[in-house]
């Protein structure tokens, strides 16, 4: 970790945890809504959905933050074009990094001296770090805090749901059955945890041809919508594969910042509208 991470330790005794819980409550009192982005399977574009949804909400004049709790594979800073390391806000908290679009971000990627270094942590240490991603960051007043999680249903998810039981969960899947089988397990997990499921979005929903703008069902289409209907949860929309978006993401440019009428950009704008319908911003 950098010197900016001083005080960002992962050890905690019971008295410190009590103090930390109070600190989390204080931070959350200044945040209108928390959206927990979850997928059962890796590789479904969950971080891409998180990053572009954050930008789409910020474009509407909302104050938005992203906590990247995928400690082993953080990608939010890259997708949002953030290269800066984190710096202290005061003796106890870190100042979040800020994307060119005004989205505040905290990520393990911005705490490491070498971004290619692996984080080798067990469950308790990861859980403590995630709590500090909330309580130890000077988020300020936010309308939405999006939390980008790793795939699966592990320690990170338990830590977030325990710390923020009011979080609204946004499920991300691709259309094919191999991903849908895992997302059904994730839905079952969330229900066992009494978590609030806001809805499901189908990512990589076909391919929009960059030459003729025709639609190709590369990975099939409609599986996410059918699953949402069967599970009784809202379907928030579908995002197609957009080749321009893939190239842009590696360069730190969100699909929302692509020029012209990008199919992915349109889809994320529609997704933001759906999120605002299901989970309106709290009055300021």
C-alpha positions in Angstrom: 0.0 0.0 0.0 1.0 3.6 -0.5 1.6 6.0 2.4 -1.9 7.3 1.6 -3.2 4.0 3.0 -1.8 4.6 6.5 -4.5 3.8 9.0 -6.2 1.5 6.4 -5.3 -1.6 8.3 -7.3 -4.8 8.1 -7.0 -5.9 11.8 -9.9 -5.1 14.1 -10.8 -6.0 17.6 -14.4 -5.8 19.0 -14.1 -2.3 20.3 -12.6 -1.1 17.0 -15.4 -2.8 15.1 -18.0 -1.0 17.3 -16.3 2.3 16.5 -16.2 1.3 12.8 -19.9 0.4 12.7 -20.7 3.9 14.1 -18.4 5.4 11.5 -20.2 3.4 8.7 -23.5 4.7 10.0 -22.2 8.2 9.9 -21.0 7.9 6.3 -24.2 6.2 5.1 -26.3 9.0 6.6 -24.9 11.3 3.9 -25.5 8.8 1.1 -29.0 8.6 -0.5 -28.9 5.2 -2.1 -26.5 2.3 -2.2 -26.6 0.0 -5.3 -24.7 -3.3 -4.9 -23.8 -4.7 -8.3 -23.7 -8.5 -8.2 -23.1 -11.4 -10.6 -23.0 -15.1 -10.0 -20.4 -15.7 -12.7 -17.2 -13.8 -13.7 -16.8 -12.4 -17.2 -20.3 -11.1 -17.6 -19.3 -7.4 -17.7 -20.4 -6.5 -14.2 -17.6 -3.8 -13.7 -18.4 -2.4 -17.1 -22.1 -2.1 -16.1 -21.1 -0.5 -12.8 -18.7 2.1 -14.4 -21.1 3.2 -17.2 -24.2 3.3 -14.9 -22.2 5.5 -12.6 -21.3 7.9 -15.4 -24.9 7.8 -16.8 -26.2 8.8 -13.3 -23.6 11.5 -12.9 -24.6 12.9 -16.3 -28.0 13.6 -14.8 -26.5 15.9 -12.3 -26.4 13.3 -9.5 -23.6 12.9 -7.0 -22.1 9.5 -7.6 -19.4 7.3 -6.0 -18.1 3.8 -6.8 -16.5 1.5 -4.2 -14.7 -1.3 -6.1 -14.6 -4.2 -3.6 -13.3 -6.7 -6.1 -10.0 -6.7 -4.1 -8.3 -9.4 -6.3 -9.3 -8.1 -9.7 -10.1 -4.3 -9.4 -10.8 -2.7 -12.8 -13.0 0.3 -12.1 -10.1 2.8 -12.1 -9.0 1.6 -15.5 -12.5 1.8 -17.0 -13.1 5.3 -15.7 -9.7 6.6 -16.7 -8.3 7.1 -13.2 -4.5 6.9 -12.8 -4.0 8.8 -9.6 -3.2 7.2 -6.3 -5.3 7.9 -3.2 -4.3 10.6 -0.8 -5.3 11.3 2.8 -8.3 13.6 3.4 -7.3 13.9 7.0 -5.7 11.8 9.7 -8.4 9.2 9.6 -9.8 9.1 6.1 -8.8 8.9 2.5 -10.0 11.2 -0.2 -11.6 9.2 -3.1 -10.1 9.5 -6.6 -12.3 11.3 -9.1 -12.9 10.3 -12.7 -13.0 12.9 -15.5 -16.8 12.6 -15.4 -16.9 13.5 -11.7 -17.5 10.1 -10.2 -15.7 9.5 -6.9 -13.9 6.1 -6.7 -12.2 4.0 -4.1 -10.4 0.8 -5.2 -7.6 -1.4 -4.1 -6.0 -0.7 -7.5 -5.3 2.9 -6.4 -3.7 1.8 -3.1 -1.0 -0.5 -4.4 2.5 0.7 -5.2 2.5 -1.7 -8.2 -0.9 -2.2 -9.9 0.3 -5.6 -11.1 0.7 -6.9 -7.6 -1.6 -9.6 -6.3 -3.6 -9.1 -3.2 -3.3 -12.3 -1.1 -5.8 -12.0 1.7 -8.1 -14.3 3.6 -11.7 -13.6 4.4 -11.5 -11.6 7.7 -8.9 -9.3 6.3 -11.0 -8.7 3.2 -14.1 -8.0 5.2 -12.3 -5.5 7.4 -10.9 -3.7 4.3 -14.3 -3.5 2.7 -15.8 -1.9 5.8 -12.9 0.6 5.7 -13.7 1.3 2.1 -16.9 2.8 3.4 -16.1 4.2 6.8 -12.5 5.3 6.1 -13.2 7.3 2.9 -14.4 10.9 2.8 -17.3 10.3 0.4 -19.1 13.4 1.4 -22.7 13.8 0.2 -23.7 11.3 -2.5 -27.0 10.6 -4.2 -25.8 7.1 -5.2 -22.9 4.9 -4.1 -22.4 1.9 -6.4 -20.5 -1.0 -5.0 -18.8 -3.2 -7.6 -18.3 -6.8 -6.3 -16.3 -9.8 -7.4 -18.2 -12.7 -9.0 -19.8 -15.3 -6.7 -21.2 -15.2 -3.3 -18.3 -15.0 -0.9 -16.8 -13.0 1.9 -17.0 -9.7 0.1 -20.7 -10.0 -0.4 -21.3 -11.0 3.1 -19.3 -8.0 4.4 -21.2 -5.6 2.2 -24.7 -6.9 3.1 -23.9 -7.0 6.8 -22.5 -3.5 6.8 -25.3 -2.1 4.5 -28.5 -4.1 4.9 -30.5 -1.4 3.0 -28.4 -1.8 -0.2 -30.3 -2.4 -3.4 -28.8 -5.3 -5.3 -28.5 -5.0 -9.1 -27.9 -8.4 -10.8 -25.9 -8.7 -14.0 -25.9 -11.7 -16.3 -25.3 -12.6 -19.9 -28.0 -14.4 -21.9 -26.6 -18.0 -22.0 -27.6 -20.7 -19.6 -24.1 -21.2 -18.1 -24.3 -17.6 -16.7 -28.0 -17.8 -15.9 -27.4 -20.9 -13.7 -25.0 -18.9 -11.6 -27.2 -15.8 -11.4 -30.0 -18.0 -10.1 -27.7 -19.2 -7.3 -26.8 -15.6 -6.6 -30.5 -14.7 -6.4 -31.1 -17.5 -4.0 -28.1 -16.3 -1.9 -29.4 -12.8 -1.7 -32.9 -14.0 -0.7 -31.3 -16.1 2.1 -29.6 -13.0 3.3 -32.9 -11.0 3.1 -31.2 -8.6 0.7 -33.2 -6.2 -1.5 -33.0 -7.2 -5.2 -33.7 -4.1 -7.4 -33.6 -6.0 -10.7 -31.6 -7.7 -13.3 -29.8 -6.4 -16.5 -28.8 -8.6 -19.4 -25.3 -7.7 -20.6 -23.7 -8.8 -23.9 -27.2 -9.1 -25.3 -26.4 -9.7 -28.9 -23.9 -7.8 -31.1 -24.6 -4.6 -33.0 -22.7 -4.7 -36.3 -20.4 -1.7 -36.5 -20.8 -1.6 -40.3 -24.5 -2.1 -41.0 -25.9 -1.6 -37.4 -27.7 -4.9 -37.8 -28.2 -7.1 -34.7 -26.5 -10.5 -34.4 -27.5 -12.9 -31.5 -23.9 -13.8 -30.8 -24.5 -15.2 -27.3 -28.3 -15.6 -27.8 -30.7 -13.1 -26.3 -33.5 -12.9 -23.8 -32.3 -15.3 -21.2 -31.9 -12.6 -18.6 -35.4 -11.2 -19.2 -36.9 -14.7 -19.0 -35.0 -15.4 -15.7 -36.1 -12.1 -14.2 -39.7 -12.9 -15.0 -39.5 -16.4 -13.6 -37.8 -15.1 -10.4 -40.3 -12.3 -10.0 -37.8 -9.5 -10.1 -37.8 -6.4 -12.4 -35.9 -6.6 -15.7 -33.9 -3.4 -16.1 -32.9 -3.7 -19.7 -30.3 -5.2 -22.1 -26.9 -3.9 -23.2 -25.5 -5.2 -26.5 -21.9 -6.0 -27.3 -20.4 -2.9 -28.9 -16.9 -3.4 -30.4 -16.1 0.4 -29.9 -16.9 0.1 -26.2 -14.4 -2.8 -25.7 -11.5 -0.7 -27.3 -12.6 2.4 -25.3 -12.6 0.6 -22.0 -9.0 -0.4 -22.3 -8.2 3.3 -22.9 -10.1 4.4 -19.9 -13.1 5.8 -21.8 -16.5 4.7 -20.6 -19.1 3.8 -23.3 -21.1 6.8 -22.0 -18.3 9.0 -23.3 -18.1 7.5 -26.8 -18.9 10.0 -29.6 -22.0 9.6 -31.8 -24.9 7.3 -31.2 -23.2 4.3 -29.7 -25.6 1.3 -29.1 -24.0 0.6 -25.8 -24.4 4.3 -24.7 -28.1 4.3 -25.6 -28.5 1.1 -23.5 -26.7 2.5 -20.5 -28.8 5.7 -20.7 -31.9 3.4 -20.7 -30.5 1.4 -17.8 -30.0 4.6 -15.7 -33.6 5.6 -16.4 -34.8 2.1 -15.2 -32.6 2.4 -12.0 -34.1 5.8 -11.3 -37.6 4.4 -11.6 -36.9 1.4 -9.4 -34.8 3.3 -6.9 -35.3 7.1 -7.1 -32.8 9.4 -5.7 -33.6 10.5 -2.2 -34.6 14.2 -1.6 -31.6 16.4 -0.9 
